[in-house]
């Protein structure tokens, strides 16, 4: 199974501080100042959609969104859109690192009226391809080792646990990752250099 379209959602440790109106301004600044490695194109406001993508920063290679999502938990979702070369581990590591970098940048934004923080030790890895990676225990068994290897490359010796619950088979495949203690995105970003 060649995984593509790897998504990573890192949950906010300050969900009440995530202001989607301010996120529009923040993401427009990202486009103007060429903040991300990806080519950024536009910002879309879906905050009126229940369990929707919140505020979406559309890029060519990837999209970023600040959202509550179906689980109604505020966080940053990194969505890899284009095909990447390398192994499954490489693609998962890339998505994890891009999500961490985005969280570090968001935490440092001066446009927030309240301090926004994320816990990189509380995240979800989602495969946005239901045909390739159906939401089944068999998919989890097939990618568990590669996912664990990728997480070890990013988290190092920090202990973490994986949890998978099939739930609705129409939903995207998702594995929840929880570290033994809170992890500041900046700590992971510094370790990745």
N, C-alpha and C positions, 0 to 999 in steps of 0.2 A: 504494500500500500504506500503510494507516494503522496504524502500529505502536502497540500497546498492550502492557501486561504486560512492560515492559522491566525486565530484571534486570541488576544489576551486582555482580560479585564482585571484591573487592579482596583480594589475597593477603597473608598475614601474612609479615613479614620475620623473625619470631620464632615459627615454628610450634610449637616445643616448649613455649613458654610459654602457648599457648592451652589452658586447662584447662576442659573442658566442664562439670565439676561446678561450678566457680566461675562459669561463664557463666550458669548457672541463677540464681544469686544476683544477678549483675549485671543480667540482664534483668528479674527481679522488682523490682529497685530502679528500673529505667527506668519500669515501670508505676506504682509507688508514687509516684515523684517527678515523673511526667509529663515525662520527658526529651525525647521526640521530638515532632515536629510532628503526627504521625499519632496517632489514637486507638489506644492499645495495650490489648489485651484479656487475653492469657494467654501462658504459657510452656509449651512441650512439649519433653520430653526424648526425642530419637530417637538418642541417642549409641550405642545398642546395635545400630542398623541399619547394616550395612556399606554404605559409599558413600552414606549417607543424609544428611538435613538437619541432623544434629548436634543442637544446641539451637536451637529455633525460638521467636522472639518474634512472636506473632501479633497483628497490628493490623488495623483495619478497612480502611484504604487501602493498607497495605503490610505485609510481613512481613520480619523480619530473622533471619538465622541465622548462627551460627558453626559451620562445617562443614569437613570435608575434601572431601566430594563425590566424584563419579565419578573426578576426576583425582587424588584423594588429596593435595590441597594445602590446608592450613588457610587459611581466609579468612572474611571477612564477606560474606554475600550479602544484597543488598537486592532485594526482590521486589515491584514495583509491582503491586497487585491490582485497583485500580479504574480505570475509564476516565478519562483526562485529556484536557482540551481542548488545543488548540495544534497545532503542527506536529510532525513526527517529531523534528526537531532539539530542539524544546522538551521533548519527553518524554524523550529520551535525556539531555539536560542535567540535567533534574530528577532522574532516577535516579542519574546520576553524582554530583551534589551531595549527594543524600540519603545515598548510600553513603559519601562522603567525611566528611560530618558524623558519621555513626555511628562511623566509624573513629577520628575525633578524640576522640569521647566515650569510646570503648572504651580508647583509649590513656591517657586521664586517669583511668580508674577506679582507686579505691584498694582495691577488693576482690580484685584479682589478687595472687597470691602471687609471681608473677614479672612483670616489665614486658612488656606485650604491645604490639607495634608492627606497623604495616602499611606496605606500599610502594604508594602510589597510582599509581605508574608501572608496576605489574604487575597487570593486571586483565583481566577478561573481561566482555563485554557479551553478554547472552543474551536472545533473544526467546522468551518462554514462551507461544508460540502456534504449534503445529506446523501448523495448518491455514492460518493467515495467512502465516507465515514458515517454510516447510519448510527443512530442513537441506540446501540445495542451493547450488551456485555461482551460480545465477540470483538467489537471494535476496541473496547477498553483493554481486553486481553492482548490484542494485536499491537497496541501502541504503548502500553504501560511501561515497558522497559526503556523505550526510546524517550518517553516523556520524563521518566526518572533521571536518565542520563543528562538530558537537557537541563533539568532543574538543578542537578548537582553542579553543572558547569556554571550556572548563574548564581546559585545560592551558596556554593562552597560547602562548608561543613555544617551550615545551619540545618537542623533537622526539620523535616516537613512531612506531612501526610497527604495522601491522595484520597479523594472520595468521589465515587461515581454512583449516581442513581439514575436508572434508565428513565423513569417517568414516562411522559408522553413521547411515543416513538416519532412523532412529527416534529419534535424540537431538534435543534442542532445538538450534536454530540458535545458534551461538556464534562470536564473533570475539574473539581474544586481542589485547590491546593491551600493548605494552611501550614504555616511554619509554627514551631514550638513557641516562638515569641515574636513580637512585632518587629518588622524590618523596615527601616527608613529607606525609601528609594535611593537617596543620595549615597547610602552605604553600599548598595549594590552597584550603582553607577561608578563609584570610585574604584571598586574592586574589579570592574570589567575593563578598566583602562590598562 
